[in-house]
Amino acid sequence: MLNQVILWGILIAPWLTLFFMKKDAIKRYMPVAIFASIVNACL
């Protein structure tokens, strides 16, 4: 049960940090995040 809570926390915590970031930082790192997602999906 604790393992599942930790895994859900790892999934949700990065999304919650978006609310605390500045808009220009989000615009700066979003293309990198999309690129990394595509590379990981293709491999």
PDB file of N, H, CA, C and O in Angstrom:
ATOM      1  N   MET A   1       0.825  -1.200   0.000  1.00  0.00           N
ATOM      2  CA  MET A   1       0.000   0.000   0.000  1.00  0.00           C
ATOM      3  C   MET A   1       0.868   1.262   0.000  1.00  0.00           C
ATOM      4  O   MET A   1       0.585   2.215  -0.726  1.00  0.00           O
ATOM      5  N   LEU A   2       1.914   1.261   0.810  1.00  0.00           N
ATOM      6  H   LEU A   2       2.144   0.487   1.400  1.00  0.00           H
ATOM      7  CA  LEU A   2       2.804   2.427   0.860  1.00  0.00           C
ATOM      8  C   LEU A   2       3.520   2.623  -0.469  1.00  0.00           C
ATOM      9  O   LEU A   2       3.756   3.755  -0.893  1.00  0.00           O
ATOM     10  N   ASN A   3       3.865   1.520  -1.124  1.00  0.00           N
ATOM     11  H   ASN A   3       3.674   0.601  -0.780  1.00  0.00           H
ATOM     12  CA  ASN A   3       4.522   1.625  -2.432  1.00  0.00           C
ATOM     13  C   ASN A   3       3.627   2.313  -3.449  1.00  0.00           C
ATOM     14  O   ASN A   3       4.096   3.117  -4.254  1.00  0.00           O
ATOM     15  N   GLN A   4       2.353   2.001  -3.412  1.00  0.00           N
ATOM     16  H   GLN A   4       1.972   1.348  -2.758  1.00  0.00           H
ATOM     17  CA  GLN A   4       1.413   2.600  -4.357  1.00  0.00           C
ATOM     18  C   GLN A   4       1.249   4.101  -4.080  1.00  0.00           C
ATOM     19  O   GLN A   4       1.124   4.888  -5.018  1.00  0.00           O
ATOM     20  N   VAL A   5       1.249   4.492  -2.836  1.00  0.00           N
ATOM     21  H   VAL A   5       1.350   3.852  -2.074  1.00  0.00           H
ATOM     22  CA  VAL A   5       1.155   5.909  -2.485  1.00  0.00           C
ATOM     23  C   VAL A   5       2.400   6.655  -2.973  1.00  0.00           C
ATOM     24  O   VAL A   5       2.300   7.775  -3.474  1.00  0.00           O
ATOM     25  N   ILE A   6       3.542   6.046  -2.829  1.00  0.00           N
ATOM     26  H   ILE A   6       3.624   5.136  -2.422  1.00  0.00           H
ATOM     27  CA  ILE A   6       4.786   6.667  -3.295  1.00  0.00           C
ATOM     28  C   ILE A   6       4.768   6.817  -4.812  1.00  0.00           C
ATOM     29  O   ILE A   6       5.163   7.860  -5.334  1.00  0.00           O
ATOM     30  N   LEU A   7       4.319   5.800  -5.515  1.00  0.00           N
ATOM     31  H   LEU A   7       3.998   4.953  -5.091  1.00  0.00           H
ATOM     32  CA  LEU A   7       4.260   5.883  -6.975  1.00  0.00           C
ATOM     33  C   LEU A   7       3.284   6.960  -7.443  1.00  0.00           C
ATOM     34  O   LEU A   7       3.580   7.692  -8.387  1.00  0.00           O
ATOM     35  N   TRP A   8       2.131   7.065  -6.797  1.00  0.00           N
ATOM     36  H   TRP A   8       1.890   6.471  -6.029  1.00  0.00           H
ATOM     37  CA  TRP A   8       1.173   8.123  -7.139  1.00  0.00           C
ATOM     38  C   TRP A   8       1.753   9.493  -6.830  1.00  0.00           C
ATOM     39  O   TRP A   8       1.529  10.447  -7.576  1.00  0.00           O
ATOM     40  N   GLY A   9       2.494   9.598  -5.739  1.00  0.00           N
ATOM     41  H   GLY A   9       2.677   8.824  -5.133  1.00  0.00           H
ATOM     42  CA  GLY A   9       3.133  10.869  -5.394  1.00  0.00           C
ATOM     43  C   GLY A   9       4.169  11.289  -6.418  1.00  0.00           C
ATOM     44  O   GLY A   9       4.276  12.467  -6.761  1.00  0.00           O
ATOM     45  N   ILE A  10       4.937  10.313  -6.908  1.00  0.00           N
ATOM     46  H   ILE A  10       4.850   9.356  -6.630  1.00  0.00           H
ATOM     47  CA  ILE A  10       5.929  10.601  -7.945  1.00  0.00           C
ATOM     48  C   ILE A  10       5.244  11.069  -9.231  1.00  0.00           C
ATOM     49  O   ILE A  10       5.797  11.889  -9.964  1.00  0.00           O
ATOM     50  N   LEU A  11       4.061  10.561  -9.505  1.00  0.00           N
ATOM     51  H   LEU A  11       3.611   9.896  -8.909  1.00  0.00           H
ATOM     52  CA  LEU A  11       3.332  10.951 -10.708  1.00  0.00           C
ATOM     53  C   LEU A  11       2.700  12.333 -10.568  1.00  0.00           C
ATOM     54  O   LEU A  11       2.720  13.116 -11.518  1.00  0.00           O
ATOM     55  N   ILE A  12       2.149  12.640  -9.419  1.00  0.00           N
ATOM     56  H   ILE A  12       2.132  12.004  -8.648  1.00  0.00           H
ATOM     57  CA  ILE A  12       1.364  13.867  -9.245  1.00  0.00           C
ATOM     58  C   ILE A  12       2.210  15.063  -8.803  1.00  0.00           C
ATOM     59  O   ILE A  12       1.896  16.195  -9.171  1.00  0.00           O
ATOM     60  N   ALA A  13       3.258  14.848  -8.037  1.00  0.00           N
ATOM     61  H   ALA A  13       3.513  13.928  -7.739  1.00  0.00           H
ATOM     62  CA  ALA A  13       4.061  15.951  -7.488  1.00  0.00           C
ATOM     63  C   ALA A  13       4.625  16.894  -8.565  1.00  0.00           C
ATOM     64  O   ALA A  13       4.558  18.109  -8.376  1.00  0.00           O
ATOM     65  N   PRO A  14       5.173  16.399  -9.675  1.00  0.00           N
ATOM     66  CA  PRO A  14       5.667  17.340 -10.692  1.00  0.00           C
ATOM     67  C   PRO A  14       4.570  18.226 -11.284  1.00  0.00           C
ATOM     68  O   PRO A  14       4.827  19.382 -11.622  1.00  0.00           O
ATOM     69  N   TRP A  15       3.363  17.704 -11.411  1.00  0.00           N
ATOM     70  H   TRP A  15       3.154  16.766 -11.136  1.00  0.00           H
ATOM     71  CA  TRP A  15       2.260  18.509 -11.925  1.00  0.00           C
ATOM     72  C   TRP A  15       1.868  19.607 -10.956  1.00  0.00           C
ATOM     73  O   TRP A  15       1.495  20.702 -11.376  1.00  0.00           O
ATOM     74  N   LEU A  16       1.949  19.325  -9.663  1.00  0.00           N
ATOM     75  H   LEU A  16       2.252  18.435  -9.322  1.00  0.00           H
ATOM     76  CA  LEU A  16       1.605  20.336  -8.666  1.00  0.00           C
ATOM     77  C   LEU A  16       2.646  21.454  -8.613  1.00  0.00           C
ATOM     78  O   LEU A  16       2.313  22.585  -8.258  1.00  0.00           O
ATOM     79  N   THR A  17       3.886  21.159  -8.957  1.00  0.00           N
ATOM     80  H   THR A  17       4.156  20.240  -9.246  1.00  0.00           H
ATOM     81  CA  THR A  17       4.918  22.193  -8.925  1.00  0.00           C
ATOM     82  C   THR A  17       4.736  23.211 -10.046  1.00  0.00           C
ATOM     83  O   THR A  17       5.304  24.301  -9.975  1.00  0.00           O
ATOM     84  N   LEU A  18       3.964  22.887 -11.070  1.00  0.00           N
ATOM     85  H   LEU A  18       3.503  22.002 -11.127  1.00  0.00           H
ATOM     86  CA  LEU A  18       3.717  23.852 -12.145  1.00  0.00           C
ATOM     87  C   LEU A  18       3.014  25.103 -11.633  1.00  0.00           C
ATOM     88  O   LEU A  18       3.220  26.190 -12.173  1.00  0.00           O
ATOM     89  N   PHE A  19       2.186  24.965 -10.600  1.00  0.00           N
ATOM     90  H   PHE A  19       2.019  24.081 -10.162  1.00  0.00           H
ATOM     91  CA  PHE A  19       1.463  26.119 -10.067  1.00  0.00           C
ATOM     92  C   PHE A  19       2.398  27.103  -9.370  1.00  0.00           C
ATOM     93  O   PHE A  19       2.059  28.278  -9.232  1.00  0.00           O
ATOM     94  N   PHE A  20       3.560  26.648  -8.931  1.00  0.00           N
ATOM     95  H   PHE A  20       3.836  25.693  -9.043  1.00  0.00           H
ATOM     96  CA  PHE A  20       4.496  27.499  -8.212  1.00  0.00           C
ATOM     97  C   PHE A  20       5.589  28.067  -9.102  1.00  0.00           C
ATOM     98  O   PHE A  20       6.394  28.881  -8.649  1.00  0.00           O
ATOM     99  N   MET A  21       5.629  27.650 -10.358  1.00  0.00           N
ATOM    100  H   MET A  21       4.975  26.989 -10.726  1.00  0.00           H
ATOM    101  CA  MET A  21       6.657  28.141 -11.276  1.00  0.00           C
ATOM    102  C   MET A  21       6.179  29.407 -11.972  1.00  0.00           C
ATOM    103  O   MET A  21       4.981  29.639 -12.134  1.00  0.00           O
ATOM    104  N   LYS A  22       7.139  30.210 -12.374  1.00  0.00           N
ATOM    105  H   LYS A  22       8.112  30.022 -12.242  1.00  0.00           H
ATOM    106  CA  LYS A  22       6.812  31.410 -13.144  1.00  0.00           C
ATOM    107  C   LYS A  22       6.455  30.997 -14.570  1.00  0.00           C
ATOM    108  O   LYS A  22       6.891  29.956 -15.061  1.00  0.00           O
ATOM    109  N   LYS A  23       5.662  31.828 -15.214  1.00  0.00           N
ATOM    110  H   LYS A  23       5.308  32.674 -14.816  1.00  0.00           H
ATOM    111  CA  LYS A  23       5.201  31.511 -16.576  1.00  0.00           C
ATOM    112  C   LYS A  23       6.359  31.417 -17.562  1.00  0.00           C
ATOM    113  O   LYS A  23       6.346  30.566 -18.451  1.00  0.00           O
ATOM    114  N   ASP A  24       7.355  32.278 -17.415  1.00  0.00           N
ATOM    115  H   ASP A  24       7.366  32.969 -16.693  1.00  0.00           H
ATOM    116  CA  ASP A  24       8.471  32.220 -18.364  1.00  0.00           C
ATOM    117  C   ASP A  24       9.306  30.956 -18.180  1.00  0.00           C
ATOM    118  O   ASP A  24       9.875  30.446 -19.145  1.00  0.00           O
ATOM    119  N   ALA A  25       9.383  30.452 -16.962  1.00  0.00           N
ATOM    120  H   ALA A  25       8.921  30.867 -16.178  1.00  0.00           H
ATOM    121  CA  ALA A  25      10.104  29.198 -16.735  1.00  0.00           C
ATOM    122  C   ALA A  25       9.351  28.026 -17.358  1.00  0.00           C
ATOM    123  O   ALA A  25       9.965  27.112 -17.908  1.00  0.00           O
ATOM    124  N   ILE A  26       8.034  28.053 -17.273  1.00  0.00           N
ATOM    125  H   ILE A  26       7.535  28.796 -16.826  1.00  0.00           H
ATOM    126  CA  ILE A  26       7.231  26.990 -17.889  1.00  0.00           C
ATOM    127  C   ILE A  26       7.403  27.024 -19.404  1.00  0.00           C
ATOM    128  O   ILE A  26       7.566  25.981 -20.037  1.00  0.00           O
ATOM    129  N   LYS A  27       7.366  28.218 -19.984  1.00  0.00           N
ATOM    130  H   LYS A  27       7.233  29.066 -19.470  1.00  0.00           H
ATOM    131  CA  LYS A  27       7.554  28.337 -21.432  1.00  0.00           C
ATOM    132  C   LYS A  27       8.954  27.913 -21.849  1.00  0.00           C
ATOM    133  O   LYS A  27       9.152  27.432 -22.965  1.00  0.00           O
ATOM    134  N   ARG A  28       9.922  28.088 -20.964  1.00  0.00           N
ATOM    135  H   ARG A  28       9.761  28.479 -20.057  1.00  0.00           H
ATOM    136  CA  ARG A  28      11.298  27.724 -21.293  1.00  0.00           C
ATOM    137  C   ARG A  28      11.511  26.217 -21.276  1.00  0.00           C
ATOM    138  O   ARG A  28      12.217  25.684 -22.132  1.00  0.00           O
ATOM    139  N   TYR A  29      10.912  25.527 -20.317  1.00  0.00           N
ATOM    140  H   TYR A  29      10.339  25.960 -19.621  1.00  0.00           H
ATOM    141  CA  TYR A  29      11.177  24.099 -20.145  1.00  0.00           C
ATOM    142  C   TYR A  29      10.143  23.189 -20.815  1.00  0.00           C
ATOM    143  O   TYR A  29      10.384  21.986 -20.920  1.00  0.00           O
ATOM    144  N   MET A  30       9.026  23.708 -21.262  1.00  0.00           N
ATOM    145  H   MET A  30       8.830  24.685 -21.176  1.00  0.00           H
ATOM    146  CA  MET A  30       7.995  22.867 -21.866  1.00  0.00           C
ATOM    147  C   MET A  30       8.461  22.198 -23.163  1.00  0.00           C
ATOM    148  O   MET A  30       8.172  21.016 -23.349  1.00  0.00           O
ATOM    149  N   PRO A  31       9.160  22.881 -24.063  1.00  0.00           N
ATOM    150  CA  PRO A  31       9.643  22.173 -25.263  1.00  0.00           C
ATOM    151  C   PRO A  31      10.600  21.025 -24.934  1.00  0.00           C
ATOM    152  O   PRO A  31      10.587  19.991 -25.602  1.00  0.00           O
ATOM    153  N   VAL A  32      11.415  21.208 -23.919  1.00  0.00           N
ATOM    154  H   VAL A  32      11.425  22.048 -23.376  1.00  0.00           H
ATOM    155  CA  VAL A  32      12.330  20.141 -23.515  1.00  0.00           C
ATOM    156  C   VAL A  32      11.544  18.958 -22.959  1.00  0.00           C
ATOM    157  O   VAL A  32      11.878  17.806 -23.235  1.00  0.00           O
ATOM    158  N   ALA A  33      10.513  19.233 -22.186  1.00  0.00           N
ATOM    159  H   ALA A  33      10.242  20.169 -21.961  1.00  0.00           H
ATOM    160  CA  ALA A  33       9.690  18.163 -21.626  1.00  0.00           C
ATOM    161  C   ALA A  33       8.963  17.394 -22.731  1.00  0.00           C
ATOM    162  O   ALA A  33       8.872  16.167 -22.677  1.00  0.00           O
ATOM    163  N   ILE A  34       8.458  18.097 -23.710  1.00  0.00           N
ATOM    164  H   ILE A  34       8.532  19.094 -23.753  1.00  0.00           H
ATOM    165  CA  ILE A  34       7.769  17.435 -24.828  1.00  0.00           C
ATOM    166  C   ILE A  34       8.751  16.589 -25.629  1.00  0.00           C
ATOM    167  O   ILE A  34       8.438  15.459 -26.004  1.00  0.00           O
ATOM    168  N   PHE A  35       9.936  17.133 -25.892  1.00  0.00           N
ATOM    169  H   PHE A  35      10.190  18.051 -25.588  1.00  0.00           H
ATOM    170  CA  PHE A  35      10.955  16.382 -26.626  1.00  0.00           C
ATOM    171  C   PHE A  35      11.357  15.127 -25.865  1.00  0.00           C
ATOM    172  O   PHE A  35      11.472  14.055 -26.459  1.00  0.00           O
ATOM    173  N   ALA A  36      11.570  15.246 -24.567  1.00  0.00           N
ATOM    174  H   ALA A  36      11.476  16.117 -24.085  1.00  0.00           H
ATOM    175  CA  ALA A  36      11.957  14.085 -23.756  1.00  0.00           C
ATOM    176  C   ALA A  36      10.852  13.041 -23.744  1.00  0.00           C
ATOM    177  O   ALA A  36      11.135  11.843 -23.773  1.00  0.00           O
ATOM    178  N   SER A  37       9.602  13.476 -23.703  1.00  0.00           N
ATOM    179  H   SER A  37       9.373  14.449 -23.680  1.00  0.00           H
ATOM    180  CA  SER A  37       8.485  12.534 -23.732  1.00  0.00           C
ATOM    181  C   SER A  37       8.433  11.765 -25.045  1.00  0.00           C
ATOM    182  O   SER A  37       8.193  10.557 -25.059  1.00  0.00           O
ATOM    183  N   ILE A  38       8.658  12.470 -26.141  1.00  0.00           N
ATOM    184  H   ILE A  38       8.852  13.451 -26.130  1.00  0.00           H
ATOM    185  CA  ILE A  38       8.636  11.813 -27.452  1.00  0.00           C
ATOM    186  C   ILE A  38       9.797  10.826 -27.586  1.00  0.00           C
ATOM    187  O   ILE A  38       9.619   9.716 -28.087  1.00  0.00           O
ATOM    188  N   VAL A  39      10.968  11.229 -27.141  1.00  0.00           N
ATOM    189  H   VAL A  39      11.113  12.131 -26.734  1.00  0.00           H
ATOM    190  CA  VAL A  39      12.134  10.327 -27.224  1.00  0.00           C
ATOM    191  C   VAL A  39      11.913   9.087 -26.377  1.00  0.00           C
ATOM    192  O   VAL A  39      12.218   7.977 -26.815  1.00  0.00           O
ATOM    193  N   ASN A  40      11.389   9.257 -25.174  1.00  0.00           N
ATOM    194  H   ASN A  40      11.141  10.158 -24.818  1.00  0.00           H
ATOM    195  CA  ASN A  40      11.147   8.109 -24.308  1.00  0.00           C
ATOM    196  C   ASN A  40      10.046   7.210 -24.858  1.00  0.00           C
ATOM    197  O   ASN A  40      10.107   5.993 -24.681  1.00  0.00           O
ATOM    198  N   ALA A  41       9.061   7.767 -25.509  1.00  0.00           N
ATOM    199  H   ALA A  41       9.011   8.755 -25.653  1.00  0.00           H
ATOM    200  CA  ALA A  41       7.982   6.963 -26.066  1.00  0.00           C
ATOM    201  C   ALA A  41       8.462   6.153 -27.270  1.00  0.00           C
ATOM    202  O   ALA A  41       7.975   5.050 -27.516  1.00  0.00           O
ATOM    203  N   CYS A  42       9.407   6.700 -28.009  1.00  0.00           N
ATOM    204  H   CYS A  42       9.803   7.597 -27.810  1.00  0.00           H
ATOM    205  CA  CYS A  42       9.891   6.006 -29.211  1.00  0.00           C
ATOM    206  C   CYS A  42      10.925   4.932 -28.881  1.00  0.00           C
ATOM    207  O   CYS A  42      11.143   4.022 -29.681  1.00  0.00           O
ATOM    208  N   LEU A  43      11.547   5.024 -27.742  1.00  0.00           N
ATOM    209  H   LEU A  43      11.370   5.764 -27.093  1.00  0.00           H
ATOM    210  CA  LEU A  43      12.587   4.029 -27.428  1.00  0.00           C
ATOM    211  C   LEU A  43      12.039   2.869 -26.712  1.00  0.00           C
ATOM    212  O   LEU A  43      12.779   1.945 -26.376  1.00  0.00           O
TER     213      LEU A  43
END
